[in-house]
Amino acid sequence: MDNECTDLLPAVCAVLADPRQAISDDTCLEKLLDWFKAVIKREPGSSMLQGNPMLANLLIDVARLKDPNPSILSFILRLTGLFAASEKGFCYLQEQEILCSLFGKEGVLGSGSWEDAIVRCGWVQGIHTMLQHQEGLTFIEKSGGLETILDLQRDSSLFVASAASQLLAHILSFSFLPDVTSRQPPSIPNFSWPVAAQKLIGHVENSLRLADACDVQRSLRLLIAVFKTSQPVVMANLWLKISGPIEGRLRKDLSNQEQLLVEMILILLRQPVLHHPTYKLWDFVSLALRFLGPTHALALALGIVRSEGCPESLRTEALSALLFSMEYVLRSAGQQTPHSGLLDQNIWEPSAIQSIFSRKSACVNFLSQSQSHVKDLLDMPSLSVPLPYSAMLRSVITVLQFCIGTTFLATPSGISLSKNLIGCARVQRSAVDCLGSLSKWAVGSEHLDTVFDILLTYLKSQDTDSVVFKKTLQTSLQWVLHLSSDPKSSVNCPQTCKFLKDDLFPVLEKRLLDVHWEVQDSVLEFITNITLAFKERKVFQEILTTSSIPSLLVNLLSDPESYVRASAITALGQTAYITNNSEISLHMENGTFAKENIVVHLLEILSQDSEGFPRRAAVKVFTDWLAHSNLLCLEDLEESAASALELGCQDLDWEVKLYSLELAEVFLGQILPAPIPPTSYSSAEVSQAQPVAITLTEPLSKLCRLKMCDFLFRALSDCDRPVAQKACSILAFLRGVVLGGEGISAEPVNCKPSDSKQTGVNLNDSRDFSDINLQDPTQVLALLRVLDVESLHQNLDQCSDHLEKSPRSLLQDILASAENTGENGMDCH
């Protein structure tokens, strides 16, 4: 704590202890508590109390008030917990009888202030903070605090109830001595439960046996919190104690707490120690899989499959549960299912299944969850059990057909399913996602034509939801990509070529003219991604260049929606890798082709477009081209990029300037014979006390000629901090390279720091360059020598209001706030 804060602290304590002086802004108290936390990390609480007696007096004075301000009292309770978190601080507060007066029954618990939720919350949080040593736990046991905390689980305030539940979990985990928690399961002879733990476990067991749903919910939440944080030995022995009551509750009635039970089991599955036969976890999980019912068991089934060490029979049950909906869909559509051992098993009662599929909301929810979990299953890197991919593929396609009414309704269940799913975007989204994940497992499927047909149907339909449309394009790309990587197939195969040229691209051309910008944007994103993936494939190059898509991309540069213009710019940028120049052939209506220069359009957008998105996209295209110039044969690329840089650095949009700096960074990496490393200001610094070899040759002259140095130095004083930080980063690298002479061949000139005075450089303000000719290499060089990059970096990292957020300012604001009341009160930050 600095001297200024020490001087202000007595007055602040006096304000807090005086009920006549109200603090108008409670956030001041939160910030003050944060400051105390930071101070205590550096200075123990006992030392702080002894060195600043006014703090202990503050705690005593507030505890004695008959009607304290609830916010102040809550703050004092939490502050006391901070001081008591260390054993010495706890003993000091005990000697002063402060702990009993605040946390004991004769203190806050028995006063009228206890009726205020903020006080109860402060009491719980104070004890939670205090509980870092055995003395704190003993104090809670002897003062009857444990019973109070149990009661607060039922508090009307959700904040208080939640805080109490977290505190109970902390007590249960903390109550074990270190020598016990260090021992390893599975078997611990004569395991001794601490007194506090016995009380809490007994409370949980009783709650699980009662019929009250709220008690069951609180107990399960408490167990979840304990299992998340406790040591293996605690978790193992706690499970032995409560597994019986939980199983009894599972067989009887979970009181609508199935989701909490699943969450708890998933935590247990991730603990290898519980996989030992002693704990019979697998038997309980198998029971839960059957008793929970189809809807709640899906997440559990996926967790079982992911669990290492799971018995193979249980894993098969879990897979059957995950794939059950797929079998049901195929049967409802009158299709035969293979006897794979997975799709022909049913672990649930027929009545439970009928209850789900007879109601639309339950049916939609179950199918959506099921397909989402199957997608997660398919995305796993490896599976010990082979899946029936062909049947799974047919099922997903059938679901998508049900949703748009194109499947044959052969059974009563099929008719019911069609009524529930027709036009359901939620099921469509999950099914399309699942279809995309199936691509890597079923690329050689005989159902490939059916896959392409259902994708095209959704892409053509005007009724397709925009999100479903976007996902359908993403799934189409996944299938094409996996086909191209499959040794049995490729993008050059007739089936794939036909899909792209004759089916997909004509649909894309029409949807680029859609009235919904979301649809246009999704198509443009797809064109960008597929061009990026296949830009080196001659077959794809021919398909793209002979279509109308390039012409449509150019037309969309003038679209009224800025998002569409930006996406069109990005897509056009990728076409340069296919045409290998900045000109693109446009397919005219009379069948002829006309040439269009992309660069001209991009520079026009940079200088004239009124929206920021297209201008940002244009700068990023130039950056991408310049970074991959070895893959392109663009004429005058450097001059074009320099023109883009000149326009970008004058832009009013800070993101355009930031992207322009990234373009400058790529320029720098190509002009200077060294790569741009990650920024490290200390490594970029060069000793200014020793003569340094400096090269005034073509690289620096070229940077000045391109006005790049001017841009970088001006950006240092930009009003937008990210721009200034980026400029500082680049200049740090430039300074290190130029002054270090790293790889630059030229006649060296030895200059000492004092030489900068001869150039006329004056840096009274470290970011004032108005009197410097930044196009003169000599002056730029001298400026680089005196530029304190490290200080600039530190200054730019500070918030603009760092002075106003200082501890001293906070204490001053509290004092000022106490002097003002009502509407005239000062706002603390």
N, C-alpha and C positions, 0 to 999 in steps of 0.2 A: 504494500500500500504506500503510495507516494505521500510526500509531506502535505501537498495541497488537499488531498482527500482526507488525511488525518486531521487537518485543521477544520474541515467542514463537517466531519462526522458527528461531533457533539451536538451541533445545532440541528442536524438531521434527526438524531436520536430524540432530541427534545420535542421536535415536531411530531414524530411518530408516537411518542408517549402522551401527548397532550390531546385529549378528546375534543377540545375546543377548536383545534386547527385541522380542518378536513383537507385531505388531498383529493383534488378533483379528478385525477386521472390514475386509475388503478394499474395501468401498464407501467407506471413508474415503479411500483412495488415489485412487479415481475422482473424488471430490468435490474433493480437493486439486488434482488435475490440472485440473479445470474451473476452479478458482479461479486457478491459474497462467495459464491461457489468457485469462481475463478481465483479469488484471493486465497481461499482456504486450500486450494490445490498447491499453492506455493508456500503458504504459512499455516501450520496446524491450527485447528480451532481453539485449542487450549491457550496457545501463545497469543492468539488474536484477542481472546477474552481478557487475558491477564494484562496485555499491553494496552488495551482500550477498555477500561472499566465501565465506560458509559454504555457499552453493549450489554453487559450483564445487568446493569441498572435498567436499561430499556426493557429487557425481558421481564424483570421483576415488576416494573411499574405497570406494564400492560397486563400482566397476570393479575394484578391487584385491582384493576379497574372494574367497577360494577357494571358498566354498560359500554364496553369498548366497541369501536368501529369494527364490524365483522371482517372487512377486508384487511384491516391492520392486524387483527387477532390471527387471522389465517396466515398472514405473512410471518408473524412472530412464531407461530407453531412450526412452520416449515424452516424458519431460520434456526430455531432451537434444535431441530433435527439435524441440521447441518453441523452445528457446533458439537452435538453429542455423537456424531458419527465416529469420532476417534475416542479411544478409551480414556485418554487424559481429559479431553473435553467433556466426556460423559461424567467422569469423577468430579470435575470442577463444578459442573451444573448440579450434581447430586449434593455436593457439600453446601451449595447455596440454596438448596431445596427448591430449585427452579423447575426441575422435571416434574415433581409431584404436583406443583401448583398449576402446571399447564396440562399435563397428560394424565394425572391421577383423577380418582373419582371426586376428590374434594376440589378439583380445579375446574377446567372447562366443562367436563362431563356433567357436572351438577349445576351449571349456570344456565341462565336464559339464552346465552349466546349459542348454545348447542342446537337451538331450533333452526339456526341459519345453516343452509347446506354448505356454504363456502367455508364455514368454521369446521364442520365435520370433515370436509375434504382436506382442509389444512391439517387437521389432527391426524388423519390417516397417512397423509404424505409425510408429515413430520416423523411419525413412528417408522415408516418405511425407510426413510433416509437414515434414521438413527440405528436401525438394525444391521450393524456391520460387525458386531462383536457379541460375545456371550453375555456380557453385562447388560446389554440392551434387551436381549431375549429374556433374561431373568427378571428385569424390571417389568416387562410386559406381563409375564406370568403372575408375578406377585401383586401387581396393581389391578388385576382383573381385566386388563386390556384385551385379552384374547376373546372373552365373551362379548365384549363390545364390538370387536371387529366382525365376529360371526353375525351379530345382529345387523350390522351395517351392510351386510350382503343383501338384505331385504330393503335397503333404504329407498325412499321414493325418488331420490335423485340418482339418475343413471351414472353420473360422474362419481358420486360417493360409492355407489354399489360396485362399480368397476374397479375403483381404487382399492376398496376393501378386499375384493377377490384377488387382485394382484398381490396385495400385502399378505394374505393368507398363504398363497402359493410360495411367496418368498420365505415366510416363517417355516413352512413345512420343509422346504429344501434346506434352509439355514440351520434348522434345529439339530441336525446331525453333526456330531463332532468330526473334525478332520480325520482322526484315526479310523473312524468307521467308514467314511465316504471313500477313503483310499483303498479299502479292501475290495476284492473283485468277486462278483457272483460266479457261478450260479448258486452255491450254497454257502451260507454264513451261519455257523452254529451259534445258538444262543443270541440271536440278533436282538438287540435291545432298542426299543423305541423310546425316544425322549418324551418327556411329559407333554410338551406342546404338540408334538406329532401325534401322540396317542389321542389327545382331545380332538384334534382336527380330523383324524382318520375315523374316529368313532362318529363324529358329526356327519361325515360323508356317508358312512355305511348306513346310518339311520335315515338320512335323506333319500338314499337310493331305495330303501325298503318302503318308504312312504308313498302315497299315491299322488301327492301334490306335484304338479308339473313344474312349478317354479323351483321347488327344492331340487328336483332332478336336474333341471337345467343349470342351477348354480353349482351343484356338485360336479357335473360333467365339465363345466367351464373351469372350475378349480383344478380338477385332475389334468385337464389339457395344459393349463398354465404350469403345473408342477412338472409334468412329463417333458415339457419343452425345455426346462431349465435345470432339472435335477441331475445328480450324478447317477451312473449306472446302478450302483448298489441301492440307492434310494428308489429308483424307478423299479428295479426288479422286485424288491421286497414289498413295495407299495402295491405292485400288481398282484402279488400273491394274496395280499390282504383284501383287495377290493374286486378281484375278478369274479368271486362268487356272487356278491350282491349285483354286480353288473349283468352277469349271465341270467340271474333270476329276473331282473328288470327286463332284459331282452326277451326272454320267453313269455313274460307276462304282458307288459305294456310299456313302451318307451315314452309315453306321454308327448308324442310329437317332437322328440328330441333326437331323431335318427341321424340328422346331419351332424350334430355334435358328437355322437358316438362314432360315426365314420371318421371325423377329424381326429378323434383320440386314437382310434385303431391305426390310422395311417402314421401317426407319430410313433406308436409302439412298433410297427413293422420296420421302421428305420433304425431300430436298436438291436444290433446283433446279439447282445447278451440275452434278450428275451426269446431268441430262437431256440434256446436250450430246452430239451424236453421237460425239464423241471417246471417250467411255467405254463405249459400246455397252451401256448398262444395260438398255434395253428389250429387246434381243435376249436377254440373260441372263434377264430376268424371264419372258419368253415361254417360254424353255426350262425354267425352274424350274416354271412353272405346269403343264407337261405331265409332267415327270419326278418331281415330288413326290408325285403320286398324289392321288386325290379327297379323302381326309380332311385332309391337311396343306395342300392348295392353297386351301381355302375362305377362310381368313383372308387369304392372299396375294391372292386374287381381289378381296376387298372393298377391300383397300388399293390395288390397281390402279385400281379404279373411282373411288376417292376422290382419287387422285393427279392433280394439275393437270399438264397438258402431256403426258399419256399418249396415244400414238397410238391412233386410233379402232379400228384392227383389233385391237390388244391389249385395249382396253376391251371390245370385243365378245366376245373370247375369255373374259375374266374374268366377264362377265355370264352367258355360257353355262355356265361352271363353277358359278356361284352358283345358277343356275336348273335345273341338271341334275336334281337330286333331284325337282323338281316334275314334270318331264317323265316321269321314271321312274315316279312314282306314278300319273300319269294313264294311262300305257301299261299299267301293271299292273292298273289297274281297268277296262281295255278302253275307255277314252275316247279320242276323237280329239284330237290336239294341233294347234294352228294352226302353219303354217309361217311363224313370225315371224322366223326368222333367229337366234333365241336358244334357244328350247326344242327345236329340232331339230338342234342341233350337239352333238357329243361329242368332247372333246379327250383322252379317256383310253381305255386299252385295255379291251376287253370283259372280259378276265380279272380286271383290277383291280376293275371294277364288280361282277362276280359274286362276288368274294371278300368284298366289303363286305356285300352284301344277303343272302348265304347264312348269315351268322353274326349272331345276335341282338344281341350286344353292339356289334359294329361297325355294324350297321344302325341301332340306336337312337342311337349316338353321332353317326353321319354325318347322319342326318335332323335331330337336335336342333341340331347345329351349323349345318347348312345353313339351317334355318328361322330361327335366331337371326341369322345374317348377312343373310338376306333381309329380316328386320325392320329391321336397321340400314340396309340399302339403301333400304327404303321410307321410313325416317325422314329420309333426306337431303332438304334443301330443294329441290333441283333435280337433274335427270338429263338428260344430253345425248342419251341413247338412250331412245326410248319403250319401255315394258315391256308385255308381254301380260297386263294386269291381270286380265282375265276368266279366262284359263287359270290364272293363279296362284291366283286365288280358288277355282276349282274344285279345284285340287290340294290346297290347305290344308284345304278342307272334306272332301275324300276321305281325307286323313290322319286327321282327327278321326273320320271314320266307320270307318276301319280300326281305330282304337284302341278302339272300343266294339262292333265287329262288326256294323255296320248297312249295309255296302256290299256290292254284288254281286261275288262272286269269279269273274271271267271268265277268268283266265289262271293258269298255274302260278306266275308271279312274284307275282301278286296273292294267291294262297293262302299263299305263303311270307311275303309282307309282312304279311298279317293275323296269322299266327302270331307273328311277331316283335313286332308293335305292340299286340296286344290287351292292354288294361289298363295300358299303359305311361304312367305319369304324367309322366315326363320329356319325352316327345315331345308329350304333350297340352299341357304348359305352353308349350313353344316354339311349337306350332301356334296356340294360342289368342292368344298375343302377336302372332304374325304376322298373324292374322286381324284383330286390332284395328288394326294399322298399315295394312292394306289398306283400311280404311273410308274414309280421306280420298281414296283414288285410285279407288275403285270404288263410290261411294255410289249412282250411278245404274245399278248393275248389274241385269241381268235375273235374277240369282241371289239377289235380296234375300230371297225367301221361304225359299230353302235356307239362307241365313245364319241367319235367325231360327230355323228349325227345328233346326239343329245346336246353336245356343246354348241353346234351350229343353230339348233332349234332355239336355245336360250339367247344366243347372240342376235338372232334375227327378230325375236319377238319384241314388240314395242311395250309389252306388258311386263317385261322383266325388270325387277327392281334394280336401281342403279348400283347398289352394293353387290347384288347377285351378279350383275353384268360384269363388274370389275373383277370379281372372284372367278367368273367363268373364263375371262381372258387370261388370268393368272394360271388357271388350271390348264388351259389350252397350251400355254407356253411350257408348263411343266411336262406335258405329254410330248410335245415336239422336242424339247431338250433331251428327255430320256430316250426317245426314239433315236435321236442323233448320236447318243452315246452308247446305244446298244449295238454290240458287234453283229447281231443278226439283222439290224436295220440301220438306217441313217437318214439324214435330211435329203439325201439324193435318191432314196427309194421312191418308186412310182406312187405308192400309197400316200406317203408324206407330202411329196411334191403336189399331188392332186389336191390334197386337203388345203395346202397353203395357197396354191395358185388359183384353183377353180372354185374353192369353197370359202376359205377364210378371208382372203384378201378382198374379194368382191363385197363381202359383208362389212368388212372394215371401211371400205370406201363409202358405203351408204351410211354407216353409223357416224362417220366423221362429219356428216351433214345434219346430224341429229339436233333437235331443238333444245335438248338438255345438255348443258355444258359439262355435267358430270360424266355423261356418256362419252362425249368428245374427248375429255381429258383422259379417261380410262383407255380409250383407243390409242391416243398419242403416247401414253406411257407404255402400252404394249408394243407399239412400233419401235420406240426407243430401245426397249429391252431385247426384243428379238433381233433388231439390227446389231446391237452390241454383241449378242451371242453368236450370230452367224455372219458377221461382216467379212469374214475370210472365206466363206463358202460361195463359190461361183454360181451354183444353182440358185441360191437365195438372192444373190446380187441381181441375177437376171429376172427373177420373179418380182423383186421390188422395183427395179428401174423400168420394167415394161408395164407396170400398173399405173393407175391414176393417183396413187398416194403421194408421190412427190409434188404433183401439181396442187393437190388439196392442202398439203403442208404449207406451201407458199401462200395459198389463199387464206389460210387460217392465221397468218401473221397479222391480218387486219380484222380478226374476229373481235366483236365488242367485249367479250369476256377476257380479262387480263390473264386469268389462269390458263385459258386455252392458248392464248398467244405465247405464254411462257413455255408451255409444254410443246407447242409446235416448234419453237426455237430449239429446244433440246433435241427433239426428234430430227430436225434438219441438220443439227450439228453432227449427229451420228451418220447421216447419209454421206458425209464427206469421206468417210472411211471406205465407202463402197465405190463412189465415183472417183476417189483419189484426187480430187481437185475441188476448188470452191464453186464450180459450176454444176448445176443440176439440170437434167433433161426433163422438160415438162411435156406431158402428153396433151396435145391440143385436141380440140373437138373435131377438127378436120382430119385427124389421124396423123398429123405431122408432129415433130418434136421441136421445142424451142429451148434455148439455153437461158438459165437464170443464174446470176451470181449471188451466192448466199451471203458473202461478205458485205456486199452493198446493202442488203436487207438488214443485216445485223447492226451495221453502223448507223443506219437510218433509225432503227428502233432505239439504239442507245442515245441518239440525239433528239428524238422527237416523241417517243412513247411517253404518255402522261402517267403511266402506272409503273410501280417499282418492280413487280414480278417479271415482266418481260425484259427489262433492262438488266436485272440480275442474271437472268438466264443467258442473255447475250454475252455478258462478260465471262460467265462460266464456260461457254462454248469456246471462246478464244483461249481461255486458260487450258482447257482440255486439249485443244489442237496443238498449242505450243508445247505442252508437256509430252505429247506423243507425236511430235513433228517427224520422228524417224519412221513413222508408219504412213506418213502423208507426203504427197508431192504437190503441196499447195504453193502456187506462185505468190511471192511477196508476202508470205505469212508474217514475217517479222514486222514489216511495215504496217500491215493490217492490224496486228496485235498492238503495235505502238499507237495507232490511231484510236483503238478501243480503250487503251490505257489513258490516253489524253482526255477522252470523253468521260471515262469512268471516274477519274480523279476530280472532275469538276461537278460531279453529280451531287444532288442535294440529299439523296437517299443514302443513309449510312451503310446499309448492307451492300449497295452497289460499290461504294468506296472500299469496303472491306474485301469484296471479291476482286476489285481492281488491284488491291495490295497483294492478293494471292497471285494474280497475273504478273505483277511486278516481281514477286518472289521467284516465279518460274523463269522469267526473263533473266533475273540475276544469276540463277543457277546455270543458265546457258551462256551468258556473256562472260562470267568469271569461271576460270577453269577449276572449280571445286563445287561439290554438291552442297545443297542447303541442309545442314544438320538440324536436329531438334535444338530449339533455342536454349542456350545456357549462357547467361550473362557473365558469369564468372570466367568461363572459358573463353568468351569472346573478348574479355578485357585484355589489353596489352599494357605492360608497365610503361607509364609515362615518364619515369625517371631515367630511362636509358635511351640512347639513340636507337631508332628503329629504321629498318630499310623500307623505303616507300617507293612505289613505282608509279610514275605519272605517264602511263601509256594508254594504249587503245581502249582497254576495258572501261576504265573510269571515264575517259573522254566520251566513250559511246553512251554510257549511262547518263552523262550530262546532256549529250546531244538529244537523247530521247526524252529529256526532261524528267527522268525517273528520280534523280536525286532531289529535284525540286518537289516532286510529289511526296517523296518519303519524308522529307524534313517538314513540309507544310502539314502533313498528316499527323505529325507529333503533337501539334497543338489543336487537333480536331476536337470539336465539342463532344463527340461521341467517343467514349473511352475505349470500346473495342477497336476502333480504327486507330487510335493513338497507340494502343498496346501492340497491335500488329505491326505498325510502322517502327516502333521501338525494337521489336523482335528482329525485323529485317535489317535495320541499321546496326544492331549489335553484331550480326553476322558480317555485314559489309565492312564494318570497322575492323573486325578481327582479321578478315582476309586481306584488306588493303594495307593495314598497318603491319600485319605480320608478313606480308609478301609471300603468301602461300601459293607457290606455283606460278606466280606472274613474272614473266621474263621481260625485263627492261633494265635500263640503267638506274641503279638505286640512288636516291638522294637522302643523305642523313639529315634528319631534322630533329631538334629537341623541342620539348613542349613550348619553350619561349619563342620558337620560330613562328608560332601562330600569330603573334602580334604583328609581324611584318606583312601579313596578308590583309589586315584591316578587319579581322574577325573579332567581334565583341559580343560576349555571351553573358551580359549582366543578368538577363533572363535566359535560363537554359533552353527555352523553346521560342525565343524571339529571333527570327532569322531575316527580318525585314531589311537589314542593311547589308546582307550578304548576297553575292551573285551566285546562285546555286547552279548556274550553267557553266561556271568557271571551275575546271577540275582542280586548280591550285587552291581556290578558296574552299571548295568542298573537302579537299584533303586536310586543310588546316582545321576546318570545322570538325572533321572526324577525330582529329587528335585531341581536341579539347572537350569533346562531347562526353559527358558523364552518363554513360548508358545505365549503369547500375542504379544511380539515384533516380533517373527518369523512370526506370522500371518500378522502383519502389513507390514513387509518387503516383504512378498510374494505377498501381495495384490498390491504392487506398481509395475508399469511397469518398465521394465529394463532400459528404457530411461527417467525415471521420472525427472532426473536432467536436461537432455537436453530439456525437455518440460517445465521447470519452467519459470515464467515471466522474471526473470533476464536473463536467457539464450536467451529468445526471443528478448529482447531489445538489447542484445549484438550482436545477429545475424543480426538484422536490421542495426546496426552500421557497422558491418563487411561487410554486403551486399552492403552498400552504397559506400564502399571503393573499391569494385570490380565491374567491368563492363564486359559486354559480356559473353564469355564462361568461364571466370574466376570467375564469380559470385558464391557466396556460396549458396548452396541449404539449405533453411530453413526447417530443419527436413525432 
